[in-house]
Amino acid sequence: MIQRHIDDQLKEAVRILRAGGVILYPTDTIWGIGCDATNNQAVERIFDIKNRPTSKSMIVLIDNVAKTSIYVDDMPDVAWDLVEYATEPLTVIYQRGKNLASNVINEDGSIAIRVTKEDISSSLCRMLGRPLVSTSANLSGEPTANTFASISDKIKQSVDYIVPFRQNEKNTPLPSRIIKLNNDGVFKTIR
């Protein structure tokens, strides 16, 4: 019965995502504002909700490292090992994104992708069949909301659906580690 309830809640989130909606959801790091990362209008709504300049790129979540090649023009061999053996959430900035909303790809053509291993965000990606935008649940320039309780009411009221799981957690997870990976396999740590 519990699993059925969880499945119903995730199906509702996916229905809203497919309709171009924006959700608030827990990830493998902090709570995120998300949408279908292939939908330009939905991505634009997130920029509006956060009052974020469109020149600032956002992270995209996928549920399986094998899907990276669908959204990245050239995936250096070292990327497979970096992602597979990461012991903490790892976001990789690849040089050339593709098959995503144009406004989720950075002005220089790069795209930040993280393979999520957390149950809820991974299930949402899998059920949607597309990547999810994952940007921190705060207004641009304000401190990151590390728990659901610390997310502003303005953000909560601006989204179409709030995934009703993990809302009572008190731990304050950290954002992911970020590395920038060149096509030649050379990478540098950003955060």
N, C-alpha and C positions, 0 to 999 in steps of 0.2 A: 504494500500500500504506500509506503514512504517513497519507494522508487518511482511509482506511478505519478505521485504528486510532483516529484522533482522533474520527471519527464514532461509533464503538462506545463510546468512553469518555463522550462527551456523551450518547449514548442511555441509557447506564446511569445517569448523573446525573439525567436527566429521568425515568426510570422510578422512581427513588427519590423524586424531588420529587412526582410524581403519587401516590405511595403515602403521602404525608404526611411524608416524611423530611426531614432537615436535612443540608445539604452545606456543605463548606468549599471555596471557589473563588476564583480570581483575578478581579479586576474591572478597570475602567479606572482605578482609584486603588489602594487597598490590598486585601489579601486580605479576603474577607468570609465571614460565616456567612449562609447563605441557606435559604429555603424558598419554597414557593408562597405568594405574598402574599394569596391568597384563602382560605387554610386556617387557621382560628382555632387549631386544636390544634397545628399545626406552628409557628405564630408563638409560641404559648405555650411550646413547647419551647425556642425560641431565648431567650426571656426567662429561662427556667430555666437553660439552659446558661451564659449570661453572668452569671447572678445579678444581673440588671438589673431595676430597678423598672419595673413595667408603665406607670407614668406617663410614662416616657421613650419618645418615639416612635422609629421606625426609618425608614430610607430604603428606598424601593422603586425597583427598576430596571425599565425597559422598553427595548425595542430600537428603537423608532420614535416620533418625536414625534407622529405622527398618532394613536397609541394613547392619548395623554394624555387626550383628551376622554372616553374610556371610564371613566377612573378619577378624573376631576375634574369637579365640578359646573359650574363656570364657569371657562373658560380665557380670560383677557384676551388681546386681540390682541397685545399686546407680548410675551407669553410665547413665541409662535412665533419671533419674531426673537431673543429672548434665548437660546433653546435652539439655534436653527439656526446662529447666528453665534458661539457660544461657542468660544473657542480652547483652553479647558481644561475638564475635567469640571465640570459645573454642576448642582447640585441646586437645584430650585425648590420652595419650600413654597407650596402652593396652599391657599386658604381652606377649601374643602370637598371632601373625598375621598368616593368612592363605589365600589361594586362591589369592595370589598376586605374582607379580614378585619376585623372590628370592632376587634380589638386591635392592628392595625397603624396605624389612624387615630388621630391625637392626640386627647386629651380635648376640645380646642376644635373638633374636626372637621377640622382641617387635615391635609394629607398631603404628605410630602416625596418628590418623584419626580426621578429622574435618567435621562436617555436615555443609555444606554451605547453607545459606539462601539467598544469593545474586542471582539475576535473571540469569545473564549470566553463572556463574560457575555452578549453580544448573541445568540450562538447558543443559549445555554441559554434565554433569554427567548423567542426565536422558536420553538424546538422545543417548549417547554412550552406556549406559547400563552397565557401569563399572566405577570404581573409577578413578579419575585423580590424577596424581602426581601434587603437588603444592609446588614448591620451589621458593624462592625469585629470582627475575630477575636481578641478579648481578653475577659477577665473584666471586668465593670463596675468602674470605678475604677482599673484597671491601665493602664499605658502602651499605646498603640496598637501592634500588631505590624505593622511596615511591610513585612516580608518573611515568606515561608513559614517560614524557619528560626527566626524570632523568635516564632512562635505557640506558646503553651504546649502541653505534652503533654495537659493536662486538656481543652483545647478540641479538640485533634485526636482524642482518645479519645471525646469526647461526641457527635460527629457521625456520621451514617450512611454518609457517603461523602466522600472527599477527591478532588477533581478533580486528576488527575495531570499537570498542565501548569504551566509557569512556576515550578516549585518551587525551581529553582536560581538564580533571578535575585537579584542582590545590590543592585540599585538600590533606593532607598527613596522610593517615590512618596508624594506628599502626598494627604491627603483632598481631596475636592471643595470647590469654592467653594459656599457656600450663600447663597441669597437668599430673602427672604420677599416674596411677591407678593400684593398686594391685588386684589380684583376690579375696582377702578377703574384698575388698571394701575400704581399706585405701588408701588415695591419698595424694600427696604432690604437691605444686605448684612449677613448674620449672621456669616459666616466667609470 
